[in-house]
Amino acid sequence: MNYSINEVANKFDLSVHTLRFYDKEGLMPFIGRDKSGNRVFTDTDLNWVAMVCCLKDTGMSIKEIKQYADWCMEGMQTIDERKEMLAAHRKQVLKQIENLKKNIELIDSKIAVYDNPELAQKLYGSLDKQQ
C-alpha cells in the first residue's frame, strides 16, 4: 500500500515540513516519488519513519541518524557499525530513563506534600519554604 506525505505526517504526529526536512537531510533515502514528484511512502517506509522518530525522540542527533541511514544503504557489510551505534544509544536512553525516574520521584514527593499541607507545615514550619 502507498501513503502520501500527509497520511504519514498524520500517522506519526509530525508535520509535513518535518518529513520533508528529514528527507532533505538524507534520513529517508529510499522514499520514492510518483510521476508528479510527490513523495510516496510504502509500508516498509513507514517502518523506517518509525525508526527515525524513535531515534530522534530518544535524543539521537540528525547527524547520527544520517550516519545510520547511510550505513543501512551500504548494506550488510555495515551491520557491526549499526549494531555498535544502537548499543551505545541504548545505554544513553537507559541513563535518561534512570534520570527521569529520579525526577518523577521528586515530583511525586512534592505532590504528596501538597496533598497534606498541614503535615508539611508541622515538618517544615512553612509550606512556602518547600515551594
C-alpha angles and dihedrals in degrees: 000000000000127000133197122232089254092055091049092046090053093045093053097034091242131130120251086239091059092051091049089049092051090050093047090050090055097251093125105038096159099054109125130217133222126230090277092053095252118142114257120197126203128200088263089052089053089058089053093048088051089054093048090050091048093051093044094046091052094053106266112148124241088245092055093045088051090053090050091049091049091052090049090053091051091060137219096342089074097051093108092053091048092048091049092049093050092045091053091047090049090056090053091049091051089052089051090051092052091050091049090051090054090048093050090051090055092047091049091050090052091050089051089055091051090048089059108029094162092060090045090054091051092049100040104022092232133035088212090067088058092049 
